[in-house]
Amino acid sequence: MKKLTALMLTLMMVLSLAACGSDNAGADSDAGSDSKTEASDESDMAYVKGKGTLVVGITDFEPMDFKDDSGEWVGFDADMAKAFAESLGVKAEFVEIDWDNKIMELDGKTIDCVWNGMTLTDEVTSSMECSNAYCNNAQVVIVPTDKADKYQDTGSLSGLSFAAEAGSAGEAELKKLNIECTPVKAQSDALMEVAAGTSDAAVIDSLMAAAMVGEGTGYEDLTYTVGLNSEEYGVGFRKGSDLAASLNDFFASSYADGSLAECAEKYSVQAALIEQK
């Protein structure tokens, strides 16, 4: 009888401890769930301010993002990114990315935005939270100057070997024309292909062409001929990010006080600037 009583008491203690453990586990689980919910509910603004940096995904793209003689990233986009970061109370940090992987880089939080003369394509706007358009642009064909007369319309481009940045609007325009191209890492690499004679032509942004091709540039023997489209630039954040609306406000105030135009004039892109409201 004593053994039975002792066994019952032991069993009751085990059940009691199990119940407590279950309650504690539930409490811990609830706490963990609350913690996860709180983390997932954190806005991009809070995330960026919390770490003190706005990580900007870019490529080497003059006049938007390029390095000066001291190795610092400058350009219309780079300077405006620094100013926007400062308005948030953080520092801008620039990271060169593979343009073809820009959406993956953004979603993986290795960068916080893509700010690099990015065309607002359907793919971009469906995958990112984008700012208002701030610059007009076009995709243009680059060829050696001594061959420019031969290539003045899209019909004359058939049979040429092309280079274009992988994942770029230029590559997309060539696909629309059923023209194959060699994908390269950056638009500057596409120019190098043509200069070296390894490709007959390249397709790059008109703003880059104006800065890097022709008389007084590093590619004096190249020129641009056919315009393939018209497009607009925007900045991309993670889908649902509150930073896009904040940037729109920053663009509007910068346009109103003249600082946006001043920066555009510094890099000779003022003609492409879109009014910000």
N, C-alpha and C positions, 0 to 999 in steps of 0.2 A: 504493500500500500504506500509505504514511504517512497519506494522507488518510482511508483506510478505518479505520486504527487510531485516528486522531484522532476520527473520527465515532463509532466505537464507544465510545470513552472519554467523549465528550460525552453520548451517549445513556445510558450507565451512570450518569453524574453526575445527569442529569435525572431518571431513574427513582429514584435514591437520594434526591434532594431531595423528589420527589413522595411517596415512601414516608414520609419524615420528616414532611412536611407532613400526610400522612394520619394518621400516629400522633399528631402534636400536635393535629390537629383532633379526633381521637377523644378525646384526653385532655381538650381544652377542652370537648368536647361532654359528656363524662362529668362534668366538673367543673360545667358549667352545669346538667346534669340533677340532680346532687347538690344544687346550690344551690336549684334550683326545688323539689325534693322537700323539702328542709329548710324552705323558705318555706311550702310547702303544708302541711307537717306541724306548723307552729307552732300551738299552741293559742290559743284566744281569750284565755285568761288571760294568756299570754305576750305576745300582741299588745297587749292593753290596758295591761299593766304597762310594756311597752316604750315606748309613746307617752305614758304618764303620765296618760291621761284615759279615763273611761268616758263615751262620748257617748250620751245618753239621748234617745230620740225621744218627744215629747210633743205634746199640744194644750192649749189653755187650757181647763181642766176643774176647776173648783172643786168639791169640796175636795181633789182629788188633786194637780193641778198648776196653779198660777196665780201671778200676779205680785203681790207686796206693794206698798206705797206707794213703796218705794225702787227698784222694778223688778226685785227678785230673785225667782227662781222658788221658791215655797214650796208647802206642801200635804203631805198624808200621803205620797203617792208620792214627791214631790220630796225631802222630808226623809229618807225611808228610802233613797232612791237615793244621797243624799249620804253617809249613814252607811255604806252598803255600799261605796261607792267608797273611802271613808276606810279601811275594813277591808282593802282591797286595796292600800292605799298610793298611790292615785291620786286625781284630782279628778273630780267629776261635772260634765259640760258638757251643758247642755240645748239641744235643737234642736227648734223647732216643725216638725212635718211635716204633709203632707197625709195624713190618716188612711187614705184609700183606697189610698195607695201605701206603707203601712208595711212590707210584706214586701219590696218592691223596694228601699226605703231600707236595710233591714237587710242584705239580700244584697249590695247594692252598697257596703257598709261606710261609708256616710255617717253611720250611727249604729251603736251596739254593742248596743242593746237597746230594746225598746218597753216603757215603764213608765208607764202612763197610764190606770189603770182599764180594762185591756183584758180583755174577755170571752173566756174560753177556749172558743171555737167550734171546730168540726171543722176549718175552714180554717186557723185559727191554730195549732192543735196539730199539724196535718200539715205546716205550713210552717216552724214555729219550734221551737226547743228551749225548752220552757216550764218555769217554776218551778212549785212546788206552788201550789195556790189559796190566797189569803191573805185575801180578802174576799168576802162574799156580796153579790149585787146583783140587780136586776130592771129590766126596761124598763117605763116608765110613761108614760101619756098625759097631756100637759099641755094644759089649756084655760083660757080666761078664767074667773075665779071665778064670775061671774054666769051662766055657762052650764053649770056643773059638774053640776047635777042632771039634765041631758039626756043625759049621757054617763057611764053607770055600768057598762056592759058592752060587750064587743066588738061585739055586734049593733047597738049604737047609733052605731058609728063610721062606718058606710057613708055615703058622700057628703061626708064632711069632707075638706078639703084639708090635707095633712100636710107638715111639714118634718122632716127627720132628717139627721143627719150621714152623709155619703157613706161607705160601707164599714163602717158601724157595726152593732152588734147590733140597734139600734132600727130601722134600715132593713130588716134581714133579717126582723124580726118583722112589719113591715108587709107585706112581700112574701108571707109565709106566709098573711096574711089577704086577699091579693089587693087590697091598698089601695095606690094610687099615692102617691108623695110627691115633694116637691121636695128634691133632695139639696143639702146646704149643707156648708161647710168644717168647721164645728165644732158641737158640741152647743149652745154658747152662741149661735151664729147661729140655730139652730132656735128657741130661746126668743125671740130678737129678732123672728123672723118672726111668732110668735103675738102678741107684745106690740104689734107694728106693725099687726096685722090683715091682713097679707099671706098668712097661713096660718091656718086654723081651729084647728089643733092641732099638737102636736109629740110626738115620742117621744124620751125621754132616759133616762139612768141614774137609778135611784131615789136613789143617794147624791148625785148632783148636784142633783136636785130638792129634796132635803131641805135643801141648803145655799143654793139660789138662788131658790126659789119660795115664795111665801106671806108671811105677816106677818113684818115685820122684815127682809125681803130687798129686793133691787133689783127684784124682780118681784112686788110685793104683790098685784097684780090677777090673778095666775095661780095655778092650783092643779093638783095631779095627781089623777087619778081611777082609771082602769083600769090594773091591772097585767097585762102581757102574758106574762110568763114569770118564771122564777127562774134565776139564773146565778152564775158565780164569776169573780173576777178573778185573773189571773196575769201574770207578766212574761215577755216573749219575747226570746230570743237567737237567733243564727244556728243553723241545724240542726246538731246535733252538738257545740255549744259546751259546754265544761266549766264555763262561768260559771253555768249553771243550777243545777248541783249545789252549787256554792259558795254561791249565793244561798239555796238551801234550808237549808244549814247555818247561814247568817247569820240567816235567819228563825227557825229553831229556837232559836238562842241568844238572839236578841232577844226572843222570846216568853218564854223561861225567865227572863230577867233583868228582865222587865217593861218594857223600853224600847219594844217594839212597841205594847203597850197604852197606854203613856204618850203616844206620838205619835198613836195613834188617838183618844184622848180630846181631845187638843189640837185636832183637826179634826172632832170629833163623829162619828166613824165607828166607835166602839168596838163598837156593837151588831152591826156587820157583820163584825167580825173573826173569822177562822177559826183554830182552835187549830193551832199549828205544832209538829211533833214531829221 
